[in-house]
Amino acid sequence: MILRNRHFLYVDIVIFLVTPVLALYLRIDDINALLEYQFEMKIVVLLFMANKLVHFYFGGIYNRMWQHASIDELARLIIVGLLVTVSQTVLYIGITNLFFPFHKIPHSIPIIDGILTILLVSGFRFSIRLSERFYDRLTNGKQQGKPVLIVGAGDAGIMIAEELQSNPQMELMPVGFVDDDTEKHMLKIRGLTVLGDTKDIPHLVDSLNISEIIIAIPTATGKVIREIISICQTTGAKIKTIPGIYELLNGSVRVSKLRDVAIEDLLQRKTITADMSMLLALIKGKKVLVTGGGGSIGSELCRQISRYQPAQLVIVGHGENSIFTIANELSVTYPDLKFSPVIADIREARRVNKIFARFKPDIVYHAAAHKHVPLMESNPSEAVANNIIGTYNVVKAALDFGTTKFVQISTDKAVNPTNIMGATKRVAERVILDASLTSGRSFVAVRFGNVLGSRGSVVPTFREQIARGGPVTITHPDVKRYFMTIPEAVQLVLFSSVIGKGGELFVLDMGEPVKIADLAKDLIRLSGHKSQKEIEIIYTGLRPGEKLFEELVLSGECFDTTTHPKIFVVKNEPVGSKNKFTKHAPEQYLKNILPSIVEAKLLITKGNEADIGKYLERHVEGFKYIGGVEAI
């Protein structure tokens, strides 16, 4: 039988009827003398019951699932019980002194009654939890399934063990924990023993016939996970893990979230506990627009923004399929979310203006961009049209239609760029800073490096090559890149919009750069290949515009800290803008900032300001229409 809150209410009413009488008996210790207090006790019982029901109802006691009660529910019961005790003591003394001569009833009765109420009410509720635990223990003795060893005896590991024990249909039987905290060794948790530390895994796998290892340490750094994986891979057991803390965010640790170990787990960094209430205060009740909403960063922005109850989320993208995919996902995950998927090309000024006129977003996250370096080298006009002119169109519309916060997603390739893509993103940073300087609004740019797993990036490419049996191609053995996971990057972008006052160029802490060759070797091992002989690595040479090392700051730039430990702000932006963002003369504005395009080496081999102006007019289709005079 499933006990619902109304059943607990019925039991509580019985307890409330009994506890005042029991309190009186404990006080006077004479069952025969209880008859002397019949009249007074009837009034006291009714008075106390009304007081308790009010406190229990408004204290949230009747909107809990007590079958899954935890220490939080116990704490709430105790707090509400103490409030009941104090209030009914004051109420009792006040009423007896003013209206009823109850002086012969001891004044300690309300206090004893309150204590009894806490004990009996919590005792009944947790007896349900205890009986379920006892039943689990009985059935676990007969549970059949694959023996599972859980790495990590913390909260996440305990939650995984609890769910496995409660769901025998999963056919996974936890047999113990390992944890590097020696103080936990040989302790029992949910009937399972902490059998040792991670170095004991190979021995335990052999002796207990373990078929699957679950790594349940969502806050572990990539270095720690890499060491654990290296140990586990020597055993031959199947390895699963739960997502890192940035993927879980506000979600709970569940068996359904278990997955194979991914390269992201080997590179994840120490997490920082952040105050999510700041994001709630920023986004709740606001209209938020995301450009490039179907891309890797844009779609994750939509997922995380949706958690914070925006009044409306507008998802703008050029790719029909990607927008369809994220829209479907959000409709399932957040059924109450009001969102509008919009297919549009940001290069079309008239279309952009219509979107902003219709939705009038309060906050804009601009993630739409062409990002692939080799492709943009061979298609420079498209890079300019999308990354510069498209950004201009979105910024201008945001200024025209009252957007108060604007966040531009930039890249480390905008620093001392040696390629078209980086140069155009550098100019886009300049456009954002100019707009903030002109308007005084909170328009900022956020610069960071590569994100793991984005479409067309190195990790998916390596996975495809490994799946085909190799070879894995790398441009140069010494190439290094900064990496972070998509969920972490997006969360830091959101916090940048909280911190930003206007005109800041933020740089995210990317940690240490990673050698692409080491990344490939890790992926080969995670794919089940024991040696590089099975999957060959070939070095093909640097591509046009590609660097050996990426940078996060320009020469002469220096950082300052912010209120978030992983977000820095550039103090002395060297291309700091003296140009006003001229909304009514866009062609002239862009020509005014052409010197910075020269600085950014847009035309790397040749060119001057006049040549670049002609280049734009000749090669960028629709350049003369960026003022919205005529749709492309």
C-alpha positions as CSV (number, residue, x, y, z in Angstrom):
1,M,0.0,0.0,0.0
2,I,1.3,3.5,-0.9
3,L,0.8,5.8,2.1
4,R,-0.3,9.3,1.0
5,N,-0.2,12.5,3.0
6,R,-3.9,12.2,3.9
7,H,-3.1,8.8,5.6
8,F,-0.4,10.6,7.6
9,L,-2.9,13.3,8.5
10,Y,-5.3,10.7,9.9
11,V,-2.6,9.1,12.0
12,D,-1.5,12.6,13.2
13,I,-5.0,13.4,14.4
14,V,-5.0,10.3,16.5
15,I,-1.6,11.2,17.9
16,F,-2.8,14.8,18.6
17,L,-5.7,13.4,20.6
18,V,-3.5,11.1,22.7
19,T,-0.4,13.2,23.5
20,P,-2.1,15.8,25.8
21,V,-3.6,13.0,27.9
22,L,-0.3,11.1,27.9
23,A,1.5,14.3,28.9
24,L,-0.8,14.8,31.8
25,Y,-0.4,11.2,32.9
26,L,3.4,11.5,32.8
27,R,3.3,14.7,34.8
28,I,1.0,13.5,37.6
29,D,1.8,9.8,37.4
30,D,-1.6,8.7,38.6
31,I,-4.0,7.2,36.1
32,N,-7.0,7.4,38.4
33,A,-6.5,11.1,38.9
34,L,-7.0,11.8,35.2
35,L,-10.8,11.8,35.7
36,E,-10.5,15.0,37.7
37,Y,-9.3,16.9,34.6
38,Q,-11.9,15.7,32.0
39,F,-13.5,19.0,31.2
40,E,-10.3,21.0,31.1
41,M,-8.5,18.3,29.0
42,K,-11.3,18.3,26.3
43,I,-10.6,22.0,25.7
44,V,-6.9,21.6,25.9
45,V,-6.9,18.7,23.4
46,L,-9.0,20.7,20.9
47,L,-6.9,23.8,21.4
48,F,-3.6,21.9,20.9
49,M,-4.9,20.0,17.9
50,A,-5.9,23.2,16.1
51,N,-2.5,24.7,16.8
52,K,-0.7,21.7,15.5
53,L,-2.7,21.3,12.4
54,V,-2.1,25.0,11.5
55,H,1.7,24.7,12.0
56,F,2.0,21.3,10.3
57,Y,0.0,22.5,7.2
58,F,1.9,25.8,6.7
59,G,5.1,24.1,7.8
60,G,4.9,21.9,4.7
61,I,4.6,18.6,6.6
62,Y,1.8,17.4,4.4
63,N,3.4,17.9,1.0
64,R,6.3,15.4,1.5
65,M,7.0,11.9,0.3
66,W,7.7,10.3,3.6
67,Q,8.6,7.0,2.0
68,H,11.8,8.7,0.9
69,A,12.3,10.9,4.0
70,S,15.8,12.1,4.7
71,I,17.6,14.1,7.3
72,D,16.1,17.3,5.8
73,E,12.6,16.0,6.5
74,L,13.5,15.1,10.0
75,A,15.0,18.5,10.6
76,R,11.8,20.1,9.3
77,L,9.7,18.0,11.6
78,I,11.8,19.0,14.6
79,I,11.6,22.7,13.7
80,V,7.9,22.6,13.2
81,G,7.5,20.6,16.4
82,L,9.5,23.2,18.4
83,L,7.4,26.0,17.0
84,V,4.2,24.0,18.0
85,T,5.6,23.6,21.5
86,V,6.5,27.3,22.0
87,S,3.2,28.6,20.5
88,Q,0.9,26.3,22.4
89,T,2.8,27.0,25.6
90,V,2.2,30.8,25.1
91,L,-1.3,30.1,24.0
92,Y,-2.1,27.9,26.9
93,I,-0.7,30.2,29.5
94,G,-2.4,33.3,28.0
95,I,-5.9,31.6,27.7
96,T,-5.8,30.0,31.1
97,N,-4.9,33.3,32.7
98,L,-7.5,35.3,30.9
99,F,-10.5,33.0,30.4
100,F,-10.4,29.6,32.0
101,P,-9.3,28.7,35.6
102,F,-7.1,25.8,34.5
103,H,-4.5,26.4,37.2
104,K,-4.9,22.9,38.5
105,I,-3.5,21.5,35.2
106,P,0.3,21.8,35.4
107,H,1.7,24.5,33.1
108,S,4.4,22.0,31.9
109,I,1.7,20.1,30.0
110,P,2.2,22.1,26.7
111,I,5.9,21.4,26.7
112,I,5.6,17.7,27.5
113,D,2.9,17.4,24.9
114,G,5.1,19.1,22.3
115,I,8.0,16.7,23.0
116,L,5.7,13.7,22.7
117,T,4.2,15.0,19.5
118,I,7.7,15.3,17.9
119,L,8.7,11.8,19.0
120,L,5.5,10.1,17.9
121,V,5.0,11.9,14.6
122,S,8.6,11.6,13.5
123,G,8.7,8.0,14.9
124,F,5.7,6.9,12.8
125,R,7.0,8.5,9.6
126,F,10.5,7.1,9.9
127,S,9.2,3.7,10.9
128,I,7.8,3.6,7.4
129,R,11.3,4.4,6.0
130,L,12.8,1.8,8.4
131,S,10.4,-0.9,7.4
132,E,11.2,-0.3,3.7
133,R,14.9,-0.4,4.5
134,F,14.4,-3.7,6.4
135,Y,12.4,-5.1,3.5
136,D,15.2,-4.1,1.1
137,R,17.8,-5.9,3.3
138,L,15.7,-9.1,3.2
139,T,15.2,-8.9,-0.5
140,N,18.8,-8.0,-1.1
141,G,19.9,-11.3,0.4
142,K,18.1,-12.9,-2.5
143,Q,18.9,-10.2,-5.1
144,Q,20.5,-11.5,-8.3
145,G,22.5,-9.4,-10.7
146,K,25.9,-8.5,-11.8
147,P,28.2,-7.7,-8.9
148,V,29.0,-3.9,-8.9
149,L,31.8,-2.1,-7.1
150,I,31.2,1.6,-6.4
151,V,34.1,4.0,-6.4
152,G,33.3,6.8,-4.0
153,A,31.5,6.4,-0.6
154,G,30.2,10.0,-0.6
155,D,26.7,11.3,-1.2
156,A,26.7,10.4,-4.9
157,G,27.9,6.8,-4.3
158,I,25.4,6.3,-1.5
159,M,22.6,7.5,-3.8
160,I,23.6,5.1,-6.5
161,A,23.9,2.2,-4.0
162,E,20.4,3.0,-2.6
163,E,18.8,3.1,-6.1
164,L,20.4,-0.2,-7.1
165,Q,19.3,-1.9,-3.9
166,S,15.8,-0.6,-4.4
167,N,15.5,-1.6,-8.0
168,P,16.5,-5.3,-8.4
169,Q,15.1,-5.2,-12.0
170,M,18.2,-3.3,-13.0
171,E,20.1,-6.6,-12.4
172,L,23.0,-4.8,-10.8
173,M,24.0,-5.8,-7.3
174,P,26.3,-3.5,-5.3
175,V,28.7,-5.4,-3.2
176,G,30.8,-2.6,-1.7
177,F,32.6,0.7,-1.9
178,V,36.1,1.9,-2.3
179,D,37.2,5.3,-1.2
180,D,40.6,7.0,-0.7
181,D,39.4,8.5,2.6
182,T,41.0,6.0,5.1
183,E,38.6,7.1,7.9
184,K,35.8,5.4,5.9
185,H,37.5,2.1,5.5
186,M,35.5,-0.9,6.9
187,L,32.6,1.3,7.7
188,K,29.2,0.0,6.6
189,I,26.8,2.1,4.5
190,R,23.4,0.7,3.7
191,G,24.8,-2.7,4.6
192,L,27.7,-2.4,2.2
193,T,31.3,-2.2,3.4
194,V,33.9,0.4,2.4
195,L,36.5,-2.3,1.3
196,G,39.6,-0.2,0.7
197,D,41.0,2.5,-1.5
198,T,41.2,2.8,-5.3
199,K,44.5,0.9,-5.3
200,D,42.6,-2.2,-4.1
201,I,40.3,-2.2,-7.1
202,P,42.2,-4.9,-9.1
203,H,42.3,-7.3,-6.1
204,L,38.6,-6.7,-5.2
205,V,37.5,-7.2,-8.8
206,D,39.2,-10.6,-8.8
207,S,38.1,-11.8,-5.4
208,L,34.5,-10.6,-5.6
209,N,34.0,-11.4,-9.3
210,I,33.1,-7.8,-10.1
211,S,31.7,-7.3,-13.6
212,E,31.0,-3.5,-13.4
213,I,32.7,-0.6,-11.7
214,I,30.7,2.6,-11.2
215,I,32.8,5.8,-10.5
216,A,30.6,8.1,-8.4
217,I,32.7,11.1,-7.7
218,P,31.1,14.1,-9.6
219,T,33.4,16.7,-8.1
220,A,36.7,14.9,-8.9
221,T,39.2,16.6,-11.1
222,G,40.3,15.1,-14.4
223,K,43.7,14.1,-12.9
224,V,41.9,12.0,-10.2
225,I,39.5,10.4,-12.7
226,R,42.4,9.6,-15.1
227,E,44.2,7.8,-12.3
228,I,41.1,5.8,-11.3
229,I,40.4,4.9,-15.0
230,S,44.0,3.7,-15.4
231,I,43.6,1.3,-12.5
232,C,40.1,0.1,-13.6
233,Q,41.3,-0.6,-17.1
234,T,43.7,-3.2,-15.9
235,T,40.8,-5.3,-14.5
236,G,38.7,-6.0,-17.6
237,A,35.6,-4.9,-15.8
238,K,33.1,-2.6,-17.5
239,I,33.5,1.0,-16.3
240,K,30.6,3.4,-15.8
241,T,30.5,6.9,-14.3
242,I,28.0,9.6,-13.4
243,P,28.3,13.0,-15.1
244,G,30.5,15.7,-13.6
245,I,28.9,18.4,-11.3
246,Y,28.6,20.9,-14.2
247,E,26.5,18.4,-16.1
248,L,24.4,17.5,-13.1
249,L,23.9,21.1,-12.0
250,N,20.6,21.1,-10.0
251,G,19.7,17.6,-11.2
252,S,20.0,14.6,-8.8
253,V,22.4,11.7,-9.1
254,R,20.5,8.8,-10.6
255,V,21.3,5.4,-12.1
256,S,19.6,6.6,-15.3
257,K,22.5,9.2,-15.6
258,L,25.2,6.5,-15.6
259,R,27.2,6.5,-18.8
260,D,30.5,5.2,-20.2
261,V,33.6,7.2,-19.2
262,A,34.2,10.0,-21.7
263,I,37.1,12.2,-22.5
264,E,35.4,15.1,-20.6
265,D,35.8,13.1,-17.4
266,L,39.6,12.9,-17.9
267,L,39.9,16.7,-18.4
268,Q,37.4,18.1,-16.0
269,R,38.7,20.5,-13.4
270,K,38.0,21.2,-9.8
271,T,34.5,22.6,-9.5
272,I,33.6,25.9,-7.8
273,T,30.4,26.1,-5.8
274,A,28.4,29.0,-7.2
275,D,25.4,30.8,-5.9
276,M,22.7,29.8,-8.3
277,S,20.3,32.4,-6.8
278,M,22.2,35.1,-8.7
279,L,21.2,33.5,-12.0
280,L,17.6,33.1,-10.8
281,A,17.5,36.8,-9.9
282,L,18.9,37.7,-13.4
283,I,16.7,35.5,-15.6
284,K,13.5,34.7,-13.8
285,G,10.6,36.6,-15.4
286,K,12.8,38.0,-18.2
287,K,12.6,37.6,-22.0
288,V,15.8,36.0,-23.1
289,L,17.0,35.6,-26.7
290,V,19.8,33.2,-27.8
291,T,21.3,33.4,-31.3
292,G,22.9,30.3,-32.7
293,G,20.5,28.4,-30.4
294,G,20.9,25.1,-32.2
295,G,24.7,25.0,-31.9
296,S,26.8,23.4,-29.2
297,I,27.1,26.5,-27.0
298,G,23.7,28.0,-28.0
299,S,21.7,24.8,-27.2
300,E,23.4,24.4,-23.8
301,L,22.6,28.1,-23.1
302,C,19.0,27.3,-23.8
303,R,19.1,24.2,-21.4
304,Q,20.6,26.1,-18.5
305,I,18.6,29.3,-19.0
306,S,15.4,27.2,-18.9
307,R,16.1,26.1,-15.4
308,Y,15.8,29.7,-14.1
309,Q,12.2,30.4,-15.2
310,P,12.5,33.0,-17.9
311,A,9.2,34.6,-19.0
312,Q,10.0,33.6,-22.5
313,L,13.0,32.0,-24.3
314,V,13.5,32.9,-28.0
315,I,15.8,30.4,-29.8
316,V,17.1,31.9,-33.0
317,G,19.1,29.8,-35.5
318,H,19.8,29.3,-39.2
319,G,19.8,25.5,-39.1
320,E,16.3,24.1,-39.2
321,N,17.2,20.6,-37.9
322,S,19.3,21.9,-34.9
323,I,16.5,24.3,-33.8
324,F,13.9,21.5,-34.2
325,T,16.1,19.2,-32.0
326,I,16.6,21.7,-29.1
327,A,13.0,22.8,-29.2
328,N,11.8,19.2,-28.9
329,E,14.2,18.6,-26.0
330,L,13.0,21.6,-24.1
331,S,9.3,20.8,-24.6
332,V,9.9,17.5,-22.9
333,T,12.3,18.6,-20.2
334,Y,10.5,21.9,-19.3
335,P,6.8,21.4,-20.3
336,D,5.9,24.7,-18.6
337,L,8.5,26.8,-20.4
338,K,7.3,29.4,-22.8
339,F,9.7,29.4,-25.7
340,S,9.7,30.4,-29.4
341,P,11.9,28.7,-32.0
342,V,12.8,31.1,-34.8
343,I,14.6,30.3,-38.1
344,A,16.6,33.3,-39.2
345,D,19.9,34.4,-40.7
346,I,21.5,37.1,-38.6
347,R,23.1,38.6,-41.8
348,E,19.6,39.7,-42.8
349,A,19.1,43.0,-41.0
350,R,15.4,43.3,-41.7
351,R,14.7,39.8,-40.4
352,V,16.7,40.5,-37.3
353,N,14.8,43.7,-36.7
354,K,11.5,42.0,-37.0
355,I,12.4,39.4,-34.5
356,F,13.5,42.0,-31.9
357,A,10.4,44.2,-32.6
358,R,8.2,41.1,-31.9
359,F,9.8,39.7,-28.8
360,K,11.7,42.8,-27.3
361,P,14.1,40.6,-25.3
362,D,15.6,41.8,-22.1
363,I,18.7,39.7,-22.3
364,V,20.6,38.5,-25.4
365,Y,23.2,35.8,-25.6
366,H,24.9,36.0,-29.0
367,A,26.4,32.6,-29.9
368,A,25.8,32.6,-33.7
369,A,29.0,32.5,-35.6
370,H,31.1,30.7,-38.2
371,K,33.8,29.0,-36.1
372,H,35.8,26.5,-38.3
373,V,39.3,28.0,-39.0
374,P,40.1,26.0,-42.2
375,L,36.7,26.6,-43.7
376,M,36.7,30.3,-43.1
377,E,40.2,30.6,-44.6
378,S,38.7,29.4,-47.9
379,N,35.4,31.4,-47.4
380,P,36.5,34.7,-45.9
381,S,33.5,36.7,-47.2
382,E,31.2,34.4,-45.2
383,A,33.2,34.8,-42.1
384,V,33.0,38.6,-42.4
385,A,29.3,38.6,-43.3
386,N,28.3,36.3,-40.4
387,N,30.7,37.2,-37.6
388,I,31.1,40.9,-38.2
389,I,28.0,42.1,-40.1
390,G,25.7,39.6,-38.4
391,T,26.9,40.7,-35.0
392,Y,26.4,44.3,-36.0
393,N,22.8,43.6,-37.0
394,V,22.0,41.8,-33.7
395,V,23.7,44.5,-31.6
396,K,21.9,47.3,-33.4
397,A,18.5,45.6,-33.0
398,A,19.2,45.1,-29.3
399,L,19.9,48.8,-28.9
400,D,16.9,49.8,-30.9
401,F,14.4,47.6,-29.0
402,G,15.5,48.0,-25.4
403,T,17.7,45.0,-24.6
404,T,19.5,45.8,-21.3
405,K,22.0,42.9,-21.2
406,F,24.0,41.5,-24.2
407,V,26.6,38.8,-24.0
408,Q,28.8,38.1,-27.0
409,I,30.5,34.6,-27.2
410,S,34.1,35.2,-28.3
411,T,37.1,32.9,-28.7
412,D,40.8,32.7,-27.8
413,K,41.4,32.7,-31.6
414,A,40.6,36.4,-31.5
415,V,43.9,37.0,-29.7
416,N,46.7,37.9,-32.1
417,P,44.7,36.2,-34.8
418,T,46.5,34.5,-37.7
419,N,43.3,33.4,-39.4
420,I,40.1,34.9,-40.9
421,M,37.9,33.4,-38.2
422,G,39.9,34.8,-35.3
423,A,40.1,38.2,-37.0
424,T,36.4,38.5,-37.5
425,K,35.7,37.5,-33.9
426,R,38.2,40.2,-32.7
427,V,36.3,42.8,-34.7
428,A,33.0,41.5,-33.2
429,E,34.4,42.1,-29.7
430,R,35.1,45.6,-30.8
431,V,31.5,46.1,-32.0
432,I,30.2,44.9,-28.6
433,L,32.5,47.2,-26.6
434,D,31.6,50.2,-28.9
435,A,27.9,49.6,-28.4
436,S,28.3,49.5,-24.6
437,L,30.4,52.7,-24.6
438,T,27.8,54.5,-26.7
439,S,24.7,53.3,-24.9
440,G,25.9,52.8,-21.3
441,R,24.2,49.4,-21.2
442,S,25.5,46.1,-20.0
443,F,27.0,44.8,-23.2
444,V,29.9,42.4,-22.6
445,A,32.1,39.9,-24.5
446,V,33.2,36.6,-23.0
447,R,36.4,35.0,-24.4
448,F,37.3,31.3,-23.9
449,G,39.0,28.4,-25.7
450,N,37.8,25.1,-27.2
451,V,34.9,23.2,-25.7
452,L,34.9,19.4,-25.7
453,G,32.4,17.7,-27.9
454,S,31.1,20.6,-29.9
455,R,30.1,19.8,-33.4
456,G,33.0,19.5,-35.8
457,S,35.6,19.8,-33.1
458,V,38.5,17.6,-32.5
459,V,36.9,15.1,-30.1
460,P,34.0,14.0,-32.4
461,T,36.4,13.9,-35.3
462,F,38.8,11.6,-33.4
463,R,35.9,9.4,-32.3
464,E,34.7,8.9,-35.9
465,Q,38.3,8.1,-37.0
466,I,38.7,5.5,-34.2
467,A,35.3,4.0,-35.0
468,R,36.6,3.5,-38.6
469,G,39.7,1.7,-37.3
470,G,42.0,4.8,-37.7
471,P,44.2,6.4,-38.5
472,V,43.7,9.4,-36.1
473,T,45.1,12.5,-37.8
474,I,46.8,15.3,-35.9
475,T,48.3,18.4,-37.5
476,H,51.4,18.5,-35.3
477,P,52.8,16.5,-32.3
478,D,53.3,19.7,-30.2
479,V,49.9,21.4,-30.8
480,K,48.2,22.4,-27.6
481,R,44.8,23.8,-26.9
482,Y,42.7,25.0,-24.0
483,F,39.7,22.9,-23.3
484,M,36.6,23.0,-21.0
485,T,33.3,21.2,-21.0
486,I,30.3,22.8,-22.7
487,P,28.2,22.9,-19.4
488,E,31.0,24.6,-17.5
489,A,31.7,27.1,-20.2
490,V,28.0,28.0,-20.5
491,Q,27.6,28.3,-16.7
492,L,30.5,30.7,-16.6
493,V,29.0,32.7,-19.5
494,L,25.8,33.0,-17.5
495,F,27.7,34.3,-14.5
496,S,29.6,36.7,-16.7
497,S,26.2,38.3,-17.6
498,V,25.5,38.6,-13.8
499,I,28.8,40.3,-13.1
500,G,29.0,42.5,-16.2
501,K,28.1,46.1,-15.8
502,G,29.0,47.1,-19.4
503,G,32.0,47.3,-21.6
504,E,33.9,44.4,-20.0
505,L,35.9,41.8,-21.9
506,F,35.8,38.7,-19.7
507,V,38.2,35.8,-20.1
508,L,37.4,32.4,-18.6
509,D,39.9,30.4,-16.6
510,M,40.7,27.6,-19.0
511,G,43.2,25.8,-16.8
512,E,46.3,24.4,-18.4
513,P,46.5,23.7,-22.2
514,V,46.3,20.1,-23.3
515,K,48.4,18.4,-26.0
516,I,46.1,17.2,-28.8
517,A,48.3,14.1,-29.1
518,D,47.7,13.2,-25.5
519,L,43.9,13.8,-26.0
520,A,44.0,11.3,-28.9
521,K,45.8,8.7,-27.0
522,D,43.3,9.0,-24.1
523,L,40.4,8.6,-26.5
524,I,42.0,5.5,-28.1
525,R,42.3,3.9,-24.7
526,L,38.7,4.8,-23.7
527,S,37.5,3.2,-26.9
528,G,38.8,-0.1,-25.7
529,H,42.0,-0.2,-27.7
530,K,45.0,-1.2,-25.5
531,S,47.8,0.1,-27.6
532,Q,48.5,2.7,-30.2
533,K,49.5,-0.1,-32.6
534,E,45.8,-0.9,-33.0
535,I,44.9,2.7,-34.0
536,E,47.6,4.6,-35.8
537,I,48.3,8.3,-35.2
538,I,49.4,10.3,-38.3
539,Y,50.7,13.9,-38.2
540,T,49.6,15.9,-41.2
541,G,51.2,19.3,-40.7
542,L,49.7,22.6,-39.5
543,R,46.8,23.9,-41.6
544,P,46.6,27.5,-43.0
545,G,46.0,30.0,-40.2
546,E,46.6,27.4,-37.4
547,K,48.8,28.1,-34.4
548,L,50.8,25.6,-32.3
549,F,49.6,27.4,-29.1
550,E,46.4,29.5,-28.5
551,E,46.5,32.6,-26.3
552,L,43.9,34.1,-24.1
553,V,45.3,37.7,-23.9
554,L,46.7,40.2,-26.4
555,S,50.1,41.7,-25.9
556,G,49.7,44.4,-23.3
557,E,46.5,43.1,-21.9
558,C,46.4,42.3,-18.2
559,F,43.7,40.7,-16.1
560,D,41.9,41.6,-13.0
561,T,39.8,39.2,-10.8
562,T,36.1,39.3,-10.5
563,T,33.7,38.0,-7.8
564,H,33.8,34.6,-9.6
565,P,37.1,32.7,-9.2
566,K,37.0,31.4,-12.8
567,I,36.1,34.6,-14.5
568,F,38.6,37.4,-15.2
569,V,38.2,40.8,-16.8
570,V,40.7,42.5,-19.1
571,K,41.7,45.8,-17.4
572,N,43.4,47.6,-20.4
573,E,41.7,46.5,-23.6
574,P,44.2,47.8,-26.1
575,V,41.8,48.3,-29.0
576,G,39.6,50.2,-26.5
577,S,37.1,52.0,-28.4
578,K,37.0,55.6,-29.2
579,N,34.4,55.1,-31.9
580,K,30.8,55.5,-31.1
581,F,28.4,52.8,-32.3
582,T,26.6,54.8,-34.9
583,K,23.3,53.2,-35.4
584,H,22.1,55.5,-38.2
585,A,25.3,55.2,-40.3
586,P,26.3,51.6,-40.2
587,E,28.5,51.7,-43.3
588,Q,30.5,54.6,-41.9
589,Y,30.8,52.9,-38.5
590,L,32.2,49.7,-40.0
591,K,34.6,51.7,-42.1
592,N,35.7,53.6,-39.0
593,I,36.7,50.3,-37.3
594,L,38.4,49.0,-40.4
595,P,41.8,49.9,-38.9
596,S,41.2,47.4,-36.2
597,I,40.5,44.8,-38.9
598,V,43.9,45.6,-40.3
599,E,45.4,45.2,-36.8
600,A,43.6,41.9,-36.7
601,K,45.2,40.9,-40.0
602,L,42.0,40.2,-41.7
603,L,43.9,40.3,-45.0
604,I,47.0,38.6,-43.8
605,T,49.1,38.8,-47.0
606,K,48.3,42.3,-48.2
607,G,45.9,45.2,-47.9
608,N,45.3,48.6,-46.4
609,E,42.2,50.3,-45.1
610,A,41.0,51.3,-48.6
611,D,41.6,47.9,-50.0
612,I,39.7,46.2,-47.2
613,G,36.7,48.6,-47.7
614,K,36.7,47.5,-51.4
615,Y,37.1,43.9,-50.3
616,L,34.0,44.1,-48.1
617,E,31.9,45.8,-50.8
618,R,33.1,43.4,-53.5
619,H,33.0,40.1,-51.6
620,V,30.5,40.4,-48.8
621,E,27.1,40.0,-50.4
622,G,24.6,42.4,-48.9
623,F,27.2,44.7,-47.3
624,K,25.4,47.8,-48.5
625,Y,22.2,46.6,-46.9
626,I,23.4,46.3,-43.3
627,G,21.5,49.4,-42.4
628,G,18.2,47.6,-42.9
629,V,17.4,49.6,-46.1
630,E,16.7,46.5,-48.1
631,A,16.5,42.8,-47.1
632,I,19.1,40.5,-48.5
